[in-house]
Amino acid sequence: MFIPVPLPFLVERAIAVSVPQKGRFFVLGHDALVTVTINTGINTGSGVEIGVVRDESKADDESILDTTTRTMTIGSQRHRALCLHGASSILEAGGMRLQFKHASETNRQSVMLTDVSGKYLQEFTVIDSSGDWGHVSFDDVGSLIICAFPNDLYLYRRKA
C-alpha cells in the first residue's frame, strides 16, 4: 500500500501546502517558500529522493495564497492548497478514497484509506502538534498522500 517518506525540515510553521503535482509541491511558511521535488525512481533507503529549495524572500508572501479559491500561485501556475482556510484536496484517486478524522481534543490524527466502496485498506496515525488545522490529499496521480498541518508534514508513497 503506502509507506512513509522521510522529509527534512522545511519551515517553522506552514501557512499553506500545495497538493503534490508532477512530483513537486510547495510549502509557504512564515520563514520561507519551499519547493519540494520528489523522485520515486531513485533506489535509496526509502526509495525516494527529495530535493528542497528554500526562498526566504517569499516568506509570508500573502500574494501566493488565495484563501477564497484555496489555491497557491507560484510564478504563473496555480496549485490546489491545504491551509487554515480550508483545502482543495484530492480525496479520491485510483479507486481509493481518503478519510481524515481531525480530532481537536488530541494531537493524534487518523487518516483512513479505503476503496471506493468503503472497504478498509490502510490507516495512518499522524501527530498534529499545533491543533490548528489539518488536511490530507492524494497527489495528481494517486501515487502520493500528503498530510499537512502547520507544524507537521507527512508524505506517503505507494509501495511498488
N, C-alpha and C positions, 0 to 999 in steps of 0.2 A: 504494500500500500504506500503510505507516505512516511518518510523518515526525516528527522530534524537536520537542518543545515546550520552549522555554527556561523554566527555573524560577529564581526568585530564591533567595537564601539563605534557608533555612528553620530549621535547627537546627545546633548544633555537631556533635552526634553523635546519631543516631537510636537509640532503643531499640526502636521498633516503628513500622510504617507500615500504615495500613489500605488494603484493596483499594478503589479508587475505586468509588463508588456514587452514582448520580444526580448526576453532575458534581461530586462532592466527595470528598476524602479527608483523613485526619488523620495527623500525624507527631508521635509522642511522643518528645521528646528530653530530655536531662539539663538543658536550659536553658528549655524551654517545651513546651506543647502547641500545635501549629499546625494551623489549619483552612485547607485549600486548596480554593477553588472554581474550577471550570473551565467557561468559557463558550465553546463552539466555534462559536457563531452570530455572533461578532463578527468583522468584517473588519479585522484588524490585520495586521502584517507576518507573523506566524506563523499567523494565522487563529484565534488563541485569546486570550482574556482570562483572566488569572489573578488571583484575589483571595486575599489572605493575611491571616489574623487570628492574632496571637500571644497566648497566655495564659501568662505566666511563673508564675502561681500554681499551675498544673498541672504544672510541670516535675518530672520524675522521679516522678510520681504512680503508685505501684505498683498502686493500686486500678483503674486504667484497663485494664491488660493482664492477661488471664487466660492464663497460659502453658500450661495444660493443654488448653484448647479453642482456643488461638491466636486469640483474639478480643479486640477492644478495646470497652469500653463507654463511650460518650460520652453523658452525660445518661441517657436510658432506652433508647437504641438500641445494639445490638451490631453490630459490624463485623468482617469477616474481617481477620486481621492477618498481616503478614510481619515476622518478628522472629528473634532469636537462637535461640529455642526451636523454630523450625520455621515453617511457613507454612500458611495456609488459602487457597491460591491458586486462581484460576480459570484452568486451563490449556487449556481448550477452549471456543471460542465462535464462533458464526457460520461453522461449517465450517472453522475454523482451529485449530491446535494450537501451543502454545509449548513449546519445549525449552530448558532452561537448562543450560549446561555450566560449572559453577563449578570453575575450576582454581586450587587453592590456591597453586601454585608461581609464578603470575604475577598481576599486577593487571589484566590484560586478560581480560575475560569475554565469552563468546559466548552470544547469545540467538538461537535459530533459530525462524523462523515457517514452518510447513508447513500444507498442507491436511490433512484428517483421514486421508487415505490415505498421508501421508508425503511428498508432493511438495513440494519446496523452493519457498518463496515469497519469503522475505526473511531477512536476517541482520543483527543489530546487534552491534557490539562496544562494550562499555561498560567503564569503568575502575572498579575497586574498590580504593580507596586504603587500606582498613582490613585486608582479608584475613580478616575475622572471619566474617561471614555474608552471604548474599545470596539474594534470591528475586525471582521475576517473577510477574506475573499480568495477565490481562485485567481490565477493569472489569466491572461487572454486565451490560453490553450488548454487549461486544466491540468498542467503538469506541476504547478507550484501552488502552495497555500500560504498566505501571509496572515499573521495575527498581529495587529497593530494597536499599541497603547502609547500614551505619552512618554512613559519611561522604559517601556519594554517592547521589543520587536522579535517576533518568531517567524522563521521561514521553514517550510517543509517542502520536500520534493518527492515526486512519485518515484518509487523504487523500480528500477529496471527489471 
